[in-house]
Amino acid sequence: MAAPKKRPHSATGSAEPLSVPHLAEVSQLDFELAFFGGILERHPNYVDVLRVHANNLSQKRRYAEGLIIDKRLVMLRPHDPLAHYNLACSYALMKQNDLALATLRRAVEIGYRDFRYIEQDHDLDGIRKDPRFRQLIQEYQGR
């Protein structure tokens, strides 16, 4: 049996529409990427879908595409601590440590307070040993 053809990805991270026979061949995550990518093509600023789509892209290790979505979310929701936190995670996954730490600081400054999650979130593993990370946690955790 011939290998299935790869489907090119659009700027929103979606794949070409899946036909019914191909649905059995794709994972739930790939289905969601195509589904939510299609919604974003019609409604590019749909915040709830952008959040899910960025998370799905990250799960597929498509970090650069997730970073683009997270930047868009911060532009759409500049005072949303979760949007900033997710952007910090994307920067960390892309090994942009200075931006990750600055953005994580911004997330905490505007209200992100789940320090237990920050300390165990594997997306932040790349910055966790940086002294600025520990300083940030100590500075805000007691507030």
MOTAJO-V663354 format. One record per run of one state. SS is the DSSP state (H for helix, E for strand, - for the rest). FROM is the first residue (numbers start at 1). LEN is the number of residues. If there is no record, write none. Layout:
BEGIN
ss | from | len
SS | FROM | LEN
SS | FROM | LEN
END
This chain:
BEGIN
ss | from | len
- | 1 | 8
E | 9 | 1
- | 10 | 5
E | 15 | 1
- | 16 | 4
H | 20 | 4
- | 24 | 4
H | 28 | 15
- | 43 | 4
H | 47 | 13
- | 60 | 3
H | 63 | 14
- | 77 | 4
H | 81 | 13
- | 94 | 3
H | 97 | 13
- | 110 | 5
H | 115 | 6
- | 121 | 1
H | 122 | 7
- | 129 | 2
H | 131 | 11
- | 142 | 2
END
